[in-house]
Amino acid sequence: MLFGINKRRVKLSTRLSRVYAAMFAVVLVLLSSAVFWTAYRFLLDKQYDNITNMAQLASDHIVEEFHEGDPLDGREILEEGISRPNVNLYLMNMAGEVINRIVNFYFDFNADDFFSASPRMAGFADHQLLLYCEQDVVDDGHDLGKLYVVMNLQNELNFLQLLGTLLLVANIVGWIFALFAGRHTSEHMLAPINRMINDANLIGSQILDARLEVPEADDELRSLALTINGMLARIERAFCMQGRFVADASHELRTPLAILQGNVDMLERWGRKDEAVLEGSIHTIQNQTVYMSKLVQNLLFLARADGQKCEVKKESISIRSLFDELLEEQEMLDHEHTYAVQCDASVTVEGDRSMVRQLLRILIDNSMKYTPEGGSITLFARSNANGVALTVRDTGIGMNEEHLAHIFERFYRVDKARSRSTGGMGLGLSIAEAIITAHGGSISAESVPGDGTAVTAVFPN
């Protein structure tokens, strides 16, 4: 049996408004509690002082009246001392009997409830909030009795209840207001994101040139829009390059396949009896098979380079020795050009020897194809703080800036007819770029029409 929890989709603006409202409610509750507690303590401390002063004044008045001959049980002795509608007075003799009292509100008085510490809160006695105070009545060192003052704090209680109700209502209204205001504010702030989502949903493989609207405010949303637009630009370039790569690869394979098919048909018709046709067709099929095999190998190498799966076995390579080795081979293959080397014997590169050799071979072959007979090709090596720069410079036909910007793209040819005649696939410089990239370096080219081309690969230290 499978158990799962279905999570209902909630908008980000709704979650933000809830969080803001909850935080606002917590702040309101804390502030309201602080206000209520401050008001409560202020009122209570004030009444503490009042009841203490009243008890002292009433005791002094009783002693004064007693000196004038008034009896302790006379009503006037208490009424003239203090008269407030929320205060009860109880005078007890030394035997513990109540001999005089003034009662302004009902209260079941019991002296045993009083403690020596005075004043004190009585709690909600008979649904009333009361404050007690006990005062000794002393005349010239003789105890006349005890005076008990009981203050009814109903007015203060009513005020606190009203204050609490107002604060509660304010909290509820404030929370509701914060909820709606937070929802409106969050939706307004997240509106650019919603527009980005709508714009992004409209972007497909057919409209990769579309871009998101960039907010004017210099904030995180602007950075997000610029980042997404940059990503879309890179995707568009990659998509276009992929489409052109597939089209060019199909075109490159279509020609040898057509030649193979034509020779197979020729063999089927006449090859069994005509030895010349048989020999020519076999030779052509072999050449086209070699060409297709090399094309597939190059494509596989580029695919591994794109996936960063090229295994680079680095070692210390003497560039002068590698230059000499390549030129020795080249002089046996090419007698139409002049080759030269400018390199110190101390220049070395940390890299994969077979890959570095392949890169230089590509650059030399490329220069040889586009340099007229009698031209020169020179290999340079320079070492500086940034790395080692290997350059192959020729005195060939060169190219203009329009072609120079695309020469490292796959299947790109400056002169398609000339490249076909020289056997080029348009992948050599792409492979060279993949090799130098696998080594963490960079490659660039400079060219002047009619004055030659120089391609430089920089290997980092």
C-alpha positions as CSV (number, residue, x, y, z in Angstrom):
1,M,0.0,0.0,0.0
2,L,1.4,3.4,-1.0
3,F,1.0,6.4,1.2
4,G,1.5,9.9,-0.2
5,I,0.9,13.5,0.7
6,N,-0.9,15.7,-1.8
7,K,0.6,19.1,-1.5
8,R,-1.7,21.7,-2.9
9,R,0.0,24.3,-5.1
10,V,0.2,27.6,-3.4
11,K,1.4,30.8,-5.2
12,L,4.6,32.4,-3.9
13,S,2.8,35.7,-3.4
14,T,0.3,33.9,-1.2
15,R,3.0,32.3,0.9
16,L,4.9,35.6,1.2
17,S,1.8,37.4,2.3
18,R,1.0,34.8,4.9
19,V,4.6,34.9,6.2
20,Y,4.5,38.7,6.4
21,A,1.1,38.7,8.1
22,A,2.2,36.1,10.6
23,M,5.4,38.1,11.4
24,F,3.3,41.3,11.7
25,A,0.8,39.5,14.0
26,V,3.6,38.3,16.2
27,V,5.0,41.9,16.4
28,L,1.6,43.3,17.2
29,V,1.0,40.7,19.9
30,L,4.3,41.4,21.5
31,L,3.8,45.2,21.4
32,S,0.2,44.8,22.7
33,S,1.4,42.6,25.5
34,A,4.0,45.1,26.4
35,V,1.5,48.0,26.4
36,F,-1.0,46.0,28.5
37,W,1.6,44.9,31.0
38,T,3.0,48.5,31.2
39,A,-0.5,49.9,31.8
40,Y,-1.3,47.2,34.4
41,R,1.9,47.8,36.4
42,F,1.5,51.6,36.2
43,L,-2.0,51.5,37.6
44,L,-1.2,48.9,40.2
45,D,1.9,50.8,41.4
46,K,0.0,54.0,41.6
47,Q,-2.8,52.4,43.7
48,Y,-0.1,50.8,45.9
49,D,1.1,54.3,46.7
50,N,-2.4,55.6,47.2
51,I,-3.5,52.9,49.6
52,T,-0.3,53.2,51.6
53,N,-0.7,56.9,51.9
54,M,-4.5,56.6,52.8
55,A,-3.7,54.0,55.5
56,Q,-1.1,56.3,57.1
57,L,-3.3,59.4,56.9
58,A,-6.3,57.6,58.3
59,S,-4.2,56.2,61.2
60,D,-2.8,59.6,62.0
61,H,-6.4,61.1,61.9
62,I,-7.7,58.4,64.3
63,V,-4.9,59.1,66.8
64,E,-5.6,62.8,66.5
65,E,-9.3,62.4,67.1
66,F,-8.7,60.0,69.9
67,H,-6.6,62.6,71.7
68,E,-9.6,65.0,71.3
69,G,-11.8,62.6,73.1
70,D,-13.6,60.9,70.3
71,P,-14.3,57.2,70.9
72,L,-12.7,54.7,68.6
73,D,-16.0,53.2,67.7
74,G,-17.5,56.5,66.7
75,R,-18.4,56.6,63.0
76,E,-17.1,60.2,62.6
77,I,-13.6,59.2,63.5
78,L,-13.3,57.2,60.2
79,E,-15.5,59.3,58.0
80,E,-13.6,62.4,58.6
81,G,-10.3,60.6,58.0
82,I,-11.0,59.4,54.5
83,S,-14.0,59.0,52.4
84,R,-13.8,57.4,48.9
85,P,-16.5,55.3,47.2
86,N,-14.0,52.5,46.3
87,V,-12.4,52.1,49.8
88,N,-13.6,50.2,52.8
89,L,-12.1,50.9,56.3
90,Y,-12.0,48.4,59.2
91,L,-10.7,49.3,62.7
92,M,-10.0,46.5,65.1
93,N,-9.1,46.6,68.8
94,M,-6.2,44.6,70.3
95,A,-8.6,41.7,71.0
96,G,-9.2,41.2,67.3
97,E,-12.7,42.6,67.2
98,V,-14.0,45.0,64.6
99,I,-15.0,48.1,66.5
100,N,-15.6,50.5,63.6
101,R,-16.0,50.3,59.9
102,I,-16.9,52.2,56.7
103,V,-18.2,50.0,54.0
104,N,-18.7,51.5,50.5
105,F,-19.0,48.1,48.6
106,Y,-19.8,44.6,49.7
107,F,-16.9,42.5,50.8
108,D,-16.7,39.6,53.2
109,F,-14.0,40.9,55.5
110,N,-11.8,38.5,57.4
111,A,-8.7,39.8,59.2
112,D,-7.1,36.4,59.0
113,D,-6.7,36.9,55.2
114,F,-4.3,39.8,55.9
115,F,-0.5,39.3,56.2
116,S,2.1,41.5,57.7
117,A,3.4,42.4,54.2
118,S,1.3,45.3,53.1
119,P,-0.2,46.2,50.7
120,R,-1.0,43.1,48.6
121,M,-3.3,42.1,45.8
122,A,-6.3,40.0,46.9
123,G,-7.1,38.6,43.5
124,F,-10.7,38.4,42.3
125,A,-12.4,38.1,45.6
126,D,-16.2,38.0,45.1
127,H,-15.5,38.8,41.4
128,Q,-13.7,41.9,42.5
129,L,-10.1,43.0,42.1
130,L,-9.1,44.1,45.6
131,L,-6.0,45.7,47.2
132,Y,-5.4,45.2,50.9
133,C,-3.4,47.3,53.3
134,E,-2.8,46.9,57.1
135,Q,-1.7,49.8,59.3
136,D,-1.0,49.8,63.1
137,V,-2.7,52.6,65.1
138,V,-0.2,53.7,67.7
139,D,-0.5,56.5,70.2
140,D,2.7,57.4,72.1
141,G,4.0,53.8,71.9
142,H,0.6,52.3,72.9
143,D,-1.2,50.2,70.3
144,L,-4.8,51.3,69.9
145,G,-5.6,48.7,67.3
146,K,-5.2,47.9,63.6
147,L,-6.6,49.7,60.6
148,Y,-7.4,47.7,57.5
149,V,-7.9,49.4,54.2
150,V,-9.5,47.5,51.3
151,M,-9.5,49.3,47.9
152,N,-11.8,48.1,45.1
153,L,-9.9,48.3,41.8
154,Q,-13.0,47.8,39.6
155,N,-12.4,51.1,37.7
156,E,-8.9,50.1,37.0
157,L,-10.1,46.6,36.0
158,N,-12.7,48.0,33.7
159,F,-10.0,50.2,32.1
160,L,-7.7,47.2,31.6
161,Q,-10.5,45.1,30.1
162,L,-11.3,48.0,27.7
163,L,-7.6,48.3,26.9
164,G,-7.3,44.6,26.3
165,T,-10.4,44.5,24.1
166,L,-9.1,47.4,22.0
167,L,-5.7,45.8,21.7
168,L,-7.2,42.5,20.7
169,V,-9.4,44.2,18.1
170,A,-6.4,46.2,16.9
171,N,-4.4,43.0,16.5
172,I,-7.2,41.3,14.5
173,V,-7.7,44.3,12.3
174,G,-4.0,44.8,11.9
175,W,-3.5,41.1,11.0
176,I,-6.3,41.2,8.4
177,F,-4.9,44.5,7.0
178,A,-1.4,43.0,6.9
179,L,-2.7,39.9,5.1
180,F,-4.4,41.9,2.3
181,A,-1.7,44.6,2.1
182,G,1.0,41.9,2.1
183,R,-0.8,40.0,-0.7
184,H,-1.2,43.1,-2.8
185,T,2.4,44.2,-2.2
186,S,3.9,40.7,-2.9
187,E,1.8,40.4,-6.1
188,H,3.0,43.8,-7.2
189,M,6.6,43.0,-6.4
190,L,6.4,39.5,-8.1
191,A,4.6,40.9,-11.2
192,P,7.9,41.1,-13.2
193,I,8.5,37.4,-12.4
194,N,5.0,36.5,-13.7
195,R,5.8,38.4,-16.9
196,M,9.1,36.6,-17.2
197,I,7.3,33.3,-16.8
198,N,4.8,34.2,-19.5
199,D,7.5,35.4,-21.8
200,A,9.6,32.3,-21.2
201,N,6.6,30.1,-22.0
202,L,6.3,31.7,-25.4
203,I,10.0,31.0,-26.3
204,G,10.4,27.9,-28.3
205,S,12.8,26.4,-30.8
206,Q,11.2,28.6,-33.5
207,I,11.6,31.9,-31.7
208,L,14.9,31.6,-29.8
209,D,15.6,35.2,-30.6
210,A,13.0,36.4,-28.1
211,R,14.2,37.9,-24.9
212,L,12.7,38.7,-21.5
213,E,11.7,42.3,-20.6
214,V,14.4,43.7,-18.3
215,P,13.0,45.7,-15.3
216,E,14.3,49.3,-14.9
217,A,15.0,49.0,-11.2
218,D,18.5,47.8,-10.4
219,D,17.6,44.9,-8.2
220,E,17.7,41.1,-8.1
221,L,14.9,40.8,-10.7
222,R,16.9,42.8,-13.2
223,S,19.9,40.6,-12.6
224,L,17.6,37.5,-13.0
225,A,16.3,38.9,-16.3
226,L,19.7,39.7,-17.6
227,T,21.0,36.3,-16.6
228,I,18.1,34.5,-18.4
229,N,18.6,36.6,-21.5
230,G,22.3,35.7,-21.5
231,M,21.4,32.0,-21.1
232,L,18.9,32.3,-24.0
233,A,21.5,34.0,-26.2
234,R,23.9,31.1,-25.5
235,I,21.2,28.5,-26.2
236,E,20.3,30.3,-29.4
237,R,23.9,30.2,-30.5
238,A,24.3,26.6,-29.6
239,F,21.0,25.7,-31.3
240,C,22.1,27.4,-34.5
241,M,25.5,25.8,-34.4
242,Q,23.9,22.4,-33.8
243,G,21.6,22.9,-36.7
244,R,24.4,24.0,-39.0
245,F,26.6,21.2,-37.7
246,V,23.9,18.6,-38.5
247,A,23.3,20.1,-42.0
248,D,27.0,20.3,-42.8
249,A,27.6,16.8,-41.5
250,S,24.8,15.5,-43.6
251,H,26.1,17.4,-46.6
252,E,29.6,16.0,-46.0
253,L,28.3,12.4,-45.8
254,R,26.0,12.8,-48.7
255,T,28.7,13.3,-51.3
256,P,30.9,10.2,-50.5
257,L,27.7,8.1,-50.1
258,A,26.6,9.2,-53.5
259,I,30.0,8.4,-55.0
260,L,29.9,5.0,-53.3
261,Q,26.4,4.3,-54.6
262,G,27.4,5.3,-58.1
263,N,30.5,3.0,-58.1
264,V,28.5,0.1,-56.7
265,D,26.0,0.5,-59.5
266,M,28.8,0.7,-62.0
267,L,30.3,-2.5,-60.6
268,E,27.0,-4.3,-60.7
269,R,26.5,-3.4,-64.4
270,W,30.0,-3.6,-65.9
271,G,32.5,-4.4,-63.2
272,R,32.3,-8.2,-63.5
273,K,33.6,-8.1,-67.0
274,D,35.6,-4.8,-67.3
275,E,38.7,-4.9,-65.2
276,A,39.4,-1.2,-65.7
277,V,36.0,-0.3,-64.3
278,L,36.5,-2.8,-61.5
279,E,39.9,-1.4,-60.5
280,G,38.8,2.3,-60.8
281,S,35.6,1.6,-58.7
282,I,37.5,-0.2,-56.0
283,H,40.1,2.6,-55.8
284,T,37.3,5.2,-55.5
285,I,35.5,3.2,-52.9
286,Q,38.6,2.9,-50.8
287,N,39.3,6.7,-51.0
288,Q,35.7,7.5,-50.0
289,T,35.8,5.0,-47.2
290,V,39.0,6.4,-45.8
291,Y,37.4,9.9,-46.1
292,M,34.3,8.9,-44.2
293,S,36.2,7.0,-41.6
294,K,38.4,10.1,-40.9
295,L,35.3,12.3,-40.9
296,V,33.6,10.1,-38.3
297,Q,36.7,10.0,-36.2
298,N,36.9,13.8,-36.2
299,L,33.2,14.1,-35.3
300,L,33.7,11.6,-32.4
301,F,36.7,13.6,-31.2
302,L,34.7,16.8,-31.2
303,A,31.8,15.1,-29.5
304,R,34.1,13.9,-26.7
305,A,35.5,17.5,-26.5
306,D,32.0,18.9,-26.1
307,G,31.3,16.5,-23.3
308,Q,34.7,17.3,-21.7
309,K,35.6,13.6,-21.9
310,C,39.0,14.1,-23.7
311,E,41.7,12.4,-21.6
312,V,44.7,14.7,-21.4
313,K,47.9,12.9,-20.3
314,K,50.3,15.8,-19.6
315,E,54.0,15.7,-19.7
316,S,56.8,18.1,-20.3
317,I,57.2,18.6,-24.1
318,S,60.3,20.3,-25.7
319,I,58.7,22.5,-28.4
320,R,61.9,22.9,-30.4
321,S,62.2,19.1,-30.6
322,L,58.6,18.8,-31.7
323,F,59.0,21.5,-34.3
324,D,62.0,19.8,-35.8
325,E,60.2,16.5,-35.9
326,L,57.2,18.0,-37.7
327,L,59.3,19.9,-40.2
328,E,61.4,16.8,-41.0
329,E,58.2,15.0,-41.9
330,Q,56.9,18.0,-43.8
331,E,60.0,18.4,-46.0
332,M,59.4,14.9,-47.2
333,L,55.8,15.6,-48.0
334,D,55.9,19.1,-49.3
335,H,58.6,20.5,-51.6
336,E,56.6,23.5,-52.8
337,H,57.0,25.7,-49.7
338,T,59.8,26.9,-47.5
339,Y,59.7,26.1,-43.7
340,A,61.5,27.9,-40.9
341,V,61.6,27.7,-37.1
342,Q,62.1,30.4,-34.5
343,C,62.2,28.8,-31.1
344,D,64.6,28.6,-28.1
345,A,65.7,25.1,-27.1
346,S,64.5,25.9,-23.5
347,V,60.8,26.4,-24.3
348,T,58.6,23.6,-23.0
349,V,54.9,23.0,-22.6
350,E,53.0,20.8,-20.1
351,G,50.5,18.9,-22.2
352,D,49.5,15.8,-24.1
353,R,52.2,15.2,-26.7
354,S,50.0,13.5,-29.2
355,M,47.4,16.2,-28.9
356,V,49.9,19.1,-29.2
357,R,51.4,17.3,-32.2
358,Q,48.0,17.0,-33.8
359,L,47.2,20.6,-33.2
360,L,50.5,21.8,-34.9
361,R,49.9,19.3,-37.7
362,I,46.5,20.8,-38.3
363,L,47.9,24.4,-38.4
364,I,50.7,23.4,-40.7
365,D,48.4,21.5,-43.1
366,N,46.0,24.4,-43.1
367,S,48.8,26.9,-44.0
368,M,50.1,24.6,-46.7
369,K,46.7,24.4,-48.4
370,Y,46.2,28.1,-48.6
371,T,49.8,29.2,-49.3
372,P,50.8,29.4,-53.0
373,E,53.8,27.6,-54.3
374,G,57.0,29.3,-53.3
375,G,55.5,30.7,-50.1
376,S,57.0,30.3,-46.6
377,I,55.6,28.8,-43.4
378,T,57.3,29.7,-40.1
379,L,56.8,28.1,-36.7
380,F,57.2,30.4,-33.6
381,A,57.4,29.7,-29.9
382,R,57.4,32.4,-27.3
383,S,57.3,32.0,-23.5
384,N,56.1,34.7,-21.1
385,A,54.5,35.0,-17.7
386,N,51.1,34.0,-19.0
387,G,52.2,30.9,-20.8
388,V,53.7,29.6,-24.0
389,A,52.4,30.8,-27.3
390,L,52.9,28.6,-30.4
391,T,52.3,30.3,-33.7
392,V,52.2,29.1,-37.3
393,R,52.5,31.9,-39.8
394,D,52.3,31.7,-43.5
395,T,52.5,34.0,-46.5
396,G,49.4,32.7,-48.1
397,I,46.2,34.2,-49.5
398,G,44.9,35.4,-46.2
399,M,41.3,36.3,-45.5
400,N,39.2,39.2,-44.5
401,E,37.6,39.9,-41.1
402,E,34.2,38.4,-42.2
403,H,35.7,35.0,-42.6
404,L,38.2,35.3,-39.7
405,A,35.4,35.5,-37.2
406,H,34.1,32.0,-38.2
407,I,37.2,29.9,-39.1
408,F,37.0,27.9,-35.8
409,E,33.4,26.9,-36.5
410,R,32.8,23.3,-37.6
411,F,32.5,22.7,-41.4
412,Y,33.2,26.4,-42.1
413,R,35.3,27.0,-45.2
414,V,36.5,30.3,-46.6
415,D,36.5,28.8,-50.1
416,K,34.3,25.7,-50.4
417,A,35.5,24.8,-53.9
418,R,39.2,25.1,-53.0
419,S,38.7,23.2,-49.7
420,R,37.0,20.4,-51.6
421,S,39.8,20.2,-54.0
422,T,42.4,20.1,-51.2
423,G,40.5,17.4,-49.3
424,G,39.5,19.6,-46.4
425,M,36.5,18.9,-44.2
426,G,36.2,22.2,-42.4
427,L,36.9,20.5,-39.0
428,G,40.7,21.0,-38.6
429,L,40.6,24.3,-36.8
430,S,37.6,23.2,-34.7
431,I,39.6,20.2,-33.5
432,A,42.6,22.5,-32.8
433,E,40.4,24.7,-30.7
434,A,39.0,21.7,-28.8
435,I,42.6,20.5,-28.1
436,I,43.8,23.8,-26.7
437,T,40.6,24.2,-24.7
438,A,41.2,20.8,-23.2
439,H,44.6,22.1,-22.0
440,G,43.0,25.2,-20.5
441,G,44.5,27.5,-23.1
442,S,43.2,29.7,-26.0
443,I,43.6,30.0,-29.7
444,S,43.3,33.0,-32.0
445,A,44.0,34.0,-35.6
446,E,45.3,37.1,-37.4
447,S,45.1,37.6,-41.2
448,V,45.6,40.1,-43.9
449,P,44.2,39.4,-47.4
450,G,47.0,38.7,-49.8
451,D,49.6,38.8,-47.0
452,G,49.1,35.6,-45.1
453,T,47.6,34.2,-41.8
454,A,49.0,33.6,-38.3
455,V,47.3,31.2,-35.9
456,T,48.4,31.3,-32.3
457,A,47.7,28.7,-29.6
458,V,48.5,29.8,-26.0
459,F,49.2,27.0,-23.4
460,P,49.0,28.2,-19.8
461,N,52.0,27.8,-17.4
